[in-house]
């Protein structure tokens, strides 16, 4: 049953890494003054 917690941990770490990368891109775009390619509602 150890493999179940292991695969959940790997999936959580991968999801966390992707979200951190998206957050970093958002912050760096804001710092450079880049506008989003779409209009906010």
mmCIF file as Biopython writes it, N, C-alpha, C and O atoms, coordinates in Angstrom:
data_model
#
loop_
_atom_site.group_PDB
_atom_site.id
_atom_site.type_symbol
_atom_site.label_atom_id
_atom_site.label_alt_id
_atom_site.label_comp_id
_atom_site.label_asym_id
_atom_site.label_entity_id
_atom_site.label_seq_id
_atom_site.pdbx_PDB_ins_code
_atom_site.Cartn_x
_atom_site.Cartn_y
_atom_site.Cartn_z
_atom_site.occupancy
_atom_site.B_iso_or_equiv
_atom_site.auth_seq_id
_atom_site.auth_asym_id
_atom_site.pdbx_PDB_model_num
ATOM 1   N N  . UNK A ? 1  ? 0.817   -1.203 0.000   1.0 0.0 1  A 1 
ATOM 2   C CA . UNK A ? 1  ? 0.000   0.000  0.000   1.0 0.0 1  A 1 
ATOM 3   C C  . UNK A ? 1  ? 0.863   1.271  0.000   1.0 0.0 1  A 1 
ATOM 4   O O  . UNK A ? 1  ? 0.345   2.370  -0.194  1.0 0.0 1  A 1 
ATOM 5   N N  . UNK A ? 2  ? 2.149   1.124  0.213   1.0 0.0 2  A 1 
ATOM 6   C CA . UNK A ? 2  ? 3.049   2.277  0.214   1.0 0.0 2  A 1 
ATOM 7   C C  . UNK A ? 2  ? 3.052   2.977  -1.130  1.0 0.0 2  A 1 
ATOM 8   O O  . UNK A ? 2  ? 3.251   4.190  -1.198  1.0 0.0 2  A 1 
ATOM 9   N N  . UNK A ? 3  ? 2.833   2.226  -2.200  1.0 0.0 3  A 1 
ATOM 10  C CA . UNK A ? 3  ? 2.880   2.801  -3.548  1.0 0.0 3  A 1 
ATOM 11  C C  . UNK A ? 3  ? 1.757   3.807  -3.763  1.0 0.0 3  A 1 
ATOM 12  O O  . UNK A ? 3  ? 1.904   4.747  -4.544  1.0 0.0 3  A 1 
ATOM 13  N N  . UNK A ? 4  ? 0.637   3.614  -3.075  1.0 0.0 4  A 1 
ATOM 14  C CA . UNK A ? 4  ? -0.483  4.545  -3.208  1.0 0.0 4  A 1 
ATOM 15  C C  . UNK A ? 4  ? -0.104  5.918  -2.669  1.0 0.0 4  A 1 
ATOM 16  O O  . UNK A ? 4  ? -0.333  6.930  -3.331  1.0 0.0 4  A 1 
ATOM 17  N N  . UNK A ? 5  ? 0.469   5.959  -1.483  1.0 0.0 5  A 1 
ATOM 18  C CA . UNK A ? 5  ? 0.887   7.248  -0.921  1.0 0.0 5  A 1 
ATOM 19  C C  . UNK A ? 5  ? 2.049   7.836  -1.715  1.0 0.0 5  A 1 
ATOM 20  O O  . UNK A ? 5  ? 2.174   9.056  -1.820  1.0 0.0 5  A 1 
ATOM 21  N N  . UNK A ? 6  ? 2.893   6.981  -2.272  1.0 0.0 6  A 1 
ATOM 22  C CA . UNK A ? 6  ? 4.020   7.457  -3.075  1.0 0.0 6  A 1 
ATOM 23  C C  . UNK A ? 6  ? 3.527   8.143  -4.341  1.0 0.0 6  A 1 
ATOM 24  O O  . UNK A ? 6  ? 4.011   9.223  -4.679  1.0 0.0 6  A 1 
ATOM 25  N N  . UNK A ? 7  ? 2.580   7.546  -5.045  1.0 0.0 7  A 1 
ATOM 26  C CA . UNK A ? 7  ? 2.081   8.143  -6.287  1.0 0.0 7  A 1 
ATOM 27  C C  . UNK A ? 7  ? 1.269   9.406  -5.987  1.0 0.0 7  A 1 
ATOM 28  O O  . UNK A ? 7  ? 1.289   10.348 -6.779  1.0 0.0 7  A 1 
ATOM 29  N N  . UNK A ? 8  ? 0.566   9.438  -4.872  1.0 0.0 8  A 1 
ATOM 30  C CA . UNK A ? 8  ? -0.138  10.664 -4.493  1.0 0.0 8  A 1 
ATOM 31  C C  . UNK A ? 8  ? 0.848   11.781 -4.187  1.0 0.0 8  A 1 
ATOM 32  O O  . UNK A ? 8  ? 0.613   12.934 -4.548  1.0 0.0 8  A 1 
ATOM 33  N N  . UNK A ? 9  ? 1.940   11.451 -3.529  1.0 0.0 9  A 1 
ATOM 34  C CA . UNK A ? 9  ? 2.960   12.448 -3.224  1.0 0.0 9  A 1 
ATOM 35  C C  . UNK A ? 9  ? 3.615   12.989 -4.484  1.0 0.0 9  A 1 
ATOM 36  O O  . UNK A ? 9  ? 3.859   14.191 -4.592  1.0 0.0 9  A 1 
ATOM 37  N N  . UNK A ? 10 ? 3.901   12.111 -5.435  1.0 0.0 10 A 1 
ATOM 38  C CA . UNK A ? 10 ? 4.496   12.544 -6.703  1.0 0.0 10 A 1 
ATOM 39  C C  . UNK A ? 10 ? 3.524   13.444 -7.463  1.0 0.0 10 A 1 
ATOM 40  O O  . UNK A ? 10 ? 3.923   14.475 -8.003  1.0 0.0 10 A 1 
ATOM 41  N N  . UNK A ? 11 ? 2.259   13.057 -7.503  1.0 0.0 11 A 1 
ATOM 42  C CA . UNK A ? 11 ? 1.250   13.865 -8.202  1.0 0.0 11 A 1 
ATOM 43  C C  . UNK A ? 11 ? 1.092   15.231 -7.535  1.0 0.0 11 A 1 
ATOM 44  O O  . UNK A ? 11 ? 0.974   16.247 -8.219  1.0 0.0 11 A 1 
ATOM 45  N N  . UNK A ? 12 ? 1.088   15.255 -6.217  1.0 0.0 12 A 1 
ATOM 46  C CA . UNK A ? 12 ? 0.969   16.525 -5.504  1.0 0.0 12 A 1 
ATOM 47  C C  . UNK A ? 12 ? 2.179   17.415 -5.765  1.0 0.0 12 A 1 
ATOM 48  O O  . UNK A ? 12 ? 2.027   18.618 -5.978  1.0 0.0 12 A 1 
ATOM 49  N N  . UNK A ? 13 ? 3.366   16.843 -5.750  1.0 0.0 13 A 1 
ATOM 50  C CA . UNK A ? 13 ? 4.582   17.619 -6.003  1.0 0.0 13 A 1 
ATOM 51  C C  . UNK A ? 13 ? 4.593   18.171 -7.425  1.0 0.0 13 A 1 
ATOM 52  O O  . UNK A ? 13 ? 5.007   19.310 -7.642  1.0 0.0 13 A 1 
ATOM 53  N N  . UNK A ? 14 ? 4.145   17.380 -8.389  1.0 0.0 14 A 1 
ATOM 54  C CA . UNK A ? 14 ? 4.098   17.845 -9.778  1.0 0.0 14 A 1 
ATOM 55  C C  . UNK A ? 14 ? 3.080   18.970 -9.935  1.0 0.0 14 A 1 
ATOM 56  O O  . UNK A ? 14 ? 3.356   19.965 -10.605 1.0 0.0 14 A 1 
ATOM 57  N N  . UNK A ? 15 ? 1.912   18.822 -9.327  1.0 0.0 15 A 1 
ATOM 58  C CA . UNK A ? 15 ? 0.895   19.866 -9.404  1.0 0.0 15 A 1 
ATOM 59  C C  . UNK A ? 15 ? 1.389   21.147 -8.731  1.0 0.0 15 A 1 
ATOM 60  O O  . UNK A ? 15 ? 1.147   22.244 -9.233  1.0 0.0 15 A 1 
ATOM 61  N N  . UNK A ? 16 ? 2.065   21.014 -7.621  1.0 0.0 16 A 1 
ATOM 62  C CA . UNK A ? 16 ? 2.604   22.170 -6.911  1.0 0.0 16 A 1 
ATOM 63  C C  . UNK A ? 16 ? 3.653   22.886 -7.755  1.0 0.0 16 A 1 
ATOM 64  O O  . UNK A ? 16 ? 3.697   24.116 -7.784  1.0 0.0 16 A 1 
ATOM 65  N N  . UNK A ? 17 ? 4.491   22.122 -8.438  1.0 0.0 17 A 1 
ATOM 66  C CA . UNK A ? 17 ? 5.520   22.711 -9.298  1.0 0.0 17 A 1 
ATOM 67  C C  . UNK A ? 17 ? 4.895   23.470 -10.464 1.0 0.0 17 A 1 
ATOM 68  O O  . UNK A ? 17 ? 5.354   24.557 -10.813 1.0 0.0 17 A 1 
ATOM 69  N N  . UNK A ? 18 ? 3.863   22.912 -11.063 1.0 0.0 18 A 1 
ATOM 70  C CA . UNK A ? 18 ? 3.189   23.579 -12.186 1.0 0.0 18 A 1 
ATOM 71  C C  . UNK A ? 18 ? 2.527   24.867 -11.716 1.0 0.0 18 A 1 
ATOM 72  O O  . UNK A ? 18 ? 2.633   25.896 -12.384 1.0 0.0 18 A 1 
ATOM 73  N N  . UNK A ? 19 ? 1.848   24.824 -10.582 1.0 0.0 19 A 1 
ATOM 74  C CA . UNK A ? 19 ? 1.195   26.029 -10.065 1.0 0.0 19 A 1 
ATOM 75  C C  . UNK A ? 19 ? 2.217   27.103 -9.702  1.0 0.0 19 A 1 
ATOM 76  O O  . UNK A ? 19 ? 1.975   28.287 -9.939  1.0 0.0 19 A 1 
ATOM 77  N N  . UNK A ? 20 ? 3.343   26.713 -9.137  1.0 0.0 20 A 1 
ATOM 78  C CA . UNK A ? 20 ? 4.394   27.683 -8.827  1.0 0.0 20 A 1 
ATOM 79  C C  . UNK A ? 20 ? 4.951   28.317 -10.086 1.0 0.0 20 A 1 
ATOM 80  O O  . UNK A ? 20 ? 5.224   29.517 -10.102 1.0 0.0 20 A 1 
ATOM 81  N N  . UNK A ? 21 ? 5.123   27.540 -11.136 1.0 0.0 21 A 1 
ATOM 82  C CA . UNK A ? 21 ? 5.624   28.083 -12.402 1.0 0.0 21 A 1 
ATOM 83  C C  . UNK A ? 21 ? 4.625   29.073 -12.994 1.0 0.0 21 A 1 
ATOM 84  O O  . UNK A ? 21 ? 5.022   30.118 -13.510 1.0 0.0 21 A 1 
ATOM 85  N N  . UNK A ? 22 ? 3.342   28.757 -12.924 1.0 0.0 22 A 1 
ATOM 86  C CA . UNK A ? 22 ? 2.316   29.668 -13.438 1.0 0.0 22 A 1 
ATOM 87  C C  . UNK A ? 22 ? 2.295   30.965 -12.630 1.0 0.0 22 A 1 
ATOM 88  O O  . UNK A ? 22 ? 2.153   32.049 -13.195 1.0 0.0 22 A 1 
ATOM 89  N N  . UNK A ? 23 ? 2.435   30.853 -11.316 1.0 0.0 23 A 1 
ATOM 90  C CA . UNK A ? 23 ? 2.445   32.031 -10.450 1.0 0.0 23 A 1 
ATOM 91  C C  . UNK A ? 23 ? 3.666   32.907 -10.742 1.0 0.0 23 A 1 
ATOM 92  O O  . UNK A ? 23 ? 3.562   34.133 -10.783 1.0 0.0 23 A 1 
ATOM 93  N N  . UNK A ? 24 ? 4.814   32.273 -10.942 1.0 0.0 24 A 1 
ATOM 94  C CA . UNK A ? 24 ? 6.033   33.018 -11.265 1.0 0.0 24 A 1 
ATOM 95  C C  . UNK A ? 24 ? 5.871   33.773 -12.581 1.0 0.0 24 A 1 
ATOM 96  O O  . UNK A ? 24 ? 6.281   34.929 -12.680 1.0 0.0 24 A 1 
ATOM 97  N N  . UNK A ? 25 ? 5.281   33.141 -13.586 1.0 0.0 25 A 1 
ATOM 98  C CA . UNK A ? 25 ? 5.059   33.804 -14.873 1.0 0.0 25 A 1 
ATOM 99  C C  . UNK A ? 25 ? 4.122   34.997 -14.704 1.0 0.0 25 A 1 
ATOM 100 O O  . UNK A ? 25 ? 4.347   36.050 -15.299 1.0 0.0 25 A 1 
ATOM 101 N N  . UNK A ? 26 ? 3.090   34.841 -13.909 1.0 0.0 26 A 1 
ATOM 102 C CA . UNK A ? 26 ? 2.147   35.934 -13.676 1.0 0.0 26 A 1 
ATOM 103 C C  . UNK A ? 26 ? 2.850   37.111 -13.009 1.0 0.0 26 A 1 
ATOM 104 O O  . UNK A ? 26 ? 2.664   38.257 -13.418 1.0 0.0 26 A 1 
ATOM 105 N N  . UNK A ? 27 ? 3.657   36.839 -11.985 1.0 0.0 27 A 1 
ATOM 106 C CA . UNK A ? 27 ? 4.349   37.915 -11.284 1.0 0.0 27 A 1 
ATOM 107 C C  . UNK A ? 27 ? 5.380   38.601 -12.171 1.0 0.0 27 A 1 
ATOM 108 O O  . UNK A ? 27 ? 5.520   39.823 -12.126 1.0 0.0 27 A 1 
ATOM 109 N N  . UNK A ? 28 ? 6.098   37.832 -12.973 1.0 0.0 28 A 1 
ATOM 110 C CA . UNK A ? 28 ? 7.108   38.443 -13.838 1.0 0.0 28 A 1 
ATOM 111 C C  . UNK A ? 28 ? 6.451   39.275 -14.938 1.0 0.0 28 A 1 
ATOM 112 O O  . UNK A ? 28 ? 6.987   40.313 -15.326 1.0 0.0 28 A 1 
ATOM 113 N N  . UNK A ? 29 ? 5.301   38.833 -15.445 1.0 0.0 29 A 1 
ATOM 114 C CA . UNK A ? 29 ? 4.581   39.629 -16.442 1.0 0.0 29 A 1 
ATOM 115 C C  . UNK A ? 29 ? 4.082   40.935 -15.832 1.0 0.0 29 A 1 
ATOM 116 O O  . UNK A ? 29 ? 4.143   41.986 -16.470 1.0 0.0 29 A 1 
ATOM 117 N N  . UNK A ? 30 ? 3.593   40.869 -14.608 1.0 0.0 30 A 1 
ATOM 118 C CA . UNK A ? 30 ? 3.124   42.089 -13.941 1.0 0.0 30 A 1 
ATOM 119 C C  . UNK A ? 30 ? 4.273   43.058 -13.705 1.0 0.0 30 A 1 
ATOM 120 O O  . UNK A ? 30 ? 4.112   44.268 -13.866 1.0 0.0 30 A 1 
ATOM 121 N N  . UNK A ? 31 ? 5.428   42.534 -13.324 1.0 0.0 31 A 1 
ATOM 122 C CA . UNK A ? 31 ? 6.589   43.387 -13.056 1.0 0.0 31 A 1 
ATOM 123 C C  . UNK A ? 31 ? 7.062   44.085 -14.330 1.0 0.0 31 A 1 
ATOM 124 O O  . UNK A ? 31 ? 7.541   45.218 -14.278 1.0 0.0 31 A 1 
ATOM 125 N N  . UNK A ? 32 ? 6.929   43.413 -15.468 1.0 0.0 32 A 1 
ATOM 126 C CA . UNK A ? 32 ? 7.335   44.005 -16.742 1.0 0.0 32 A 1 
ATOM 127 C C  . UNK A ? 32 ? 6.242   44.880 -17.343 1.0 0.0 32 A 1 
ATOM 128 O O  . UNK A ? 32 ? 6.485   45.575 -18.330 1.0 0.0 32 A 1 
ATOM 129 N N  . UNK A ? 33 ? 5.052   44.859 -16.772 1.0 0.0 33 A 1 
ATOM 130 C CA . UNK A ? 33 ? 3.957   45.679 -17.273 1.0 0.0 33 A 1 
ATOM 131 C C  . UNK A ? 33 ? 3.244   45.086 -18.471 1.0 0.0 33 A 1 
ATOM 132 O O  . UNK A ? 33 ? 2.583   45.806 -19.219 1.0 0.0 33 A 1 
ATOM 133 N N  . UNK A ? 34 ? 3.369   43.790 -18.662 1.0 0.0 34 A 1 
ATOM 134 C CA . UNK A ? 34 ? 2.713   43.127 -19.790 1.0 0.0 34 A 1 
ATOM 135 C C  . UNK A ? 34 ? 1.241   42.941 -19.463 1.0 0.0 34 A 1 
ATOM 136 O O  . UNK A ? 34 ? 0.885   42.463 -18.385 1.0 0.0 34 A 1 
ATOM 137 N N  . UNK A ? 35 ? 0.403   43.320 -20.396 1.0 0.0 35 A 1 
ATOM 138 C CA . UNK A ? 35 ? -1.039  43.149 -20.202 1.0 0.0 35 A 1 
ATOM 139 C C  . UNK A ? 35 ? -1.469  41.767 -20.674 1.0 0.0 35 A 1 
ATOM 140 O O  . UNK A ? 35 ? -0.824  41.158 -21.528 1.0 0.0 35 A 1 
ATOM 141 N N  . UNK A ? 36 ? -2.548  41.293 -20.115 1.0 0.0 36 A 1 
ATOM 142 C CA . UNK A ? 36 ? -3.098  40.007 -20.532 1.0 0.0 36 A 1 
ATOM 143 C C  . UNK A ? 36 ? -3.651  40.125 -21.951 1.0 0.0 36 A 1 
ATOM 144 O O  . UNK A ? 36 ? -4.096  41.203 -22.346 1.0 0.0 36 A 1 
ATOM 145 N N  . UNK A ? 37 ? -3.631  39.048 -22.715 1.0 0.0 37 A 1 
ATOM 146 C CA . UNK A ? 37 ? -4.124  39.114 -24.094 1.0 0.0 37 A 1 
ATOM 147 C C  . UNK A ? 37 ? -5.641  39.151 -24.198 1.0 0.0 37 A 1 
ATOM 148 O O  . UNK A ? 37 ? -6.187  39.130 -25.301 1.0 0.0 37 A 1 
ATOM 149 N N  . UNK A ? 38 ? -6.320  39.205 -23.073 1.0 0.0 38 A 1 
ATOM 150 C CA . UNK A ? 38 ? -7.778  39.230 -23.089 1.0 0.0 38 A 1 
ATOM 151 C C  . UNK A ? 38 ? -8.269  40.286 -22.110 1.0 0.0 38 A 1 
ATOM 152 O O  . UNK A ? 38 ? -7.534  40.713 -21.219 1.0 0.0 38 A 1 
ATOM 153 N N  . UNK A ? 39 ? -9.510  40.698 -22.283 1.0 0.0 39 A 1 
ATOM 154 C CA . UNK A ? 39 ? -10.102 41.679 -21.373 1.0 0.0 39 A 1 
ATOM 155 C C  . UNK A ? 39 ? -10.771 40.970 -20.206 1.0 0.0 39 A 1 
ATOM 156 O O  . UNK A ? 39 ? -11.454 39.960 -20.382 1.0 0.0 39 A 1 
ATOM 157 N N  . UNK A ? 40 ? -10.570 41.502 -19.038 1.0 0.0 40 A 1 
ATOM 158 C CA . UNK A ? 40 ? -11.241 40.962 -17.862 1.0 0.0 40 A 1 
ATOM 159 C C  . UNK A ? 40 ? -12.694 41.414 -17.876 1.0 0.0 40 A 1 
ATOM 160 O O  . UNK A ? 40 ? -12.985 42.533 -18.299 1.0 0.0 40 A 1 
ATOM 161 N N  . UNK A ? 41 ? -13.599 40.574 -17.426 1.0 0.0 41 A 1 
ATOM 162 C CA . UNK A ? 41 ? -15.024 40.956 -17.434 1.0 0.0 41 A 1 
ATOM 163 C C  . UNK A ? 41 ? -15.327 42.064 -16.448 1.0 0.0 41 A 1 
ATOM 164 O O  . UNK A ? 41 ? -16.475 42.495 -16.336 1.0 0.0 41 A 1 
#
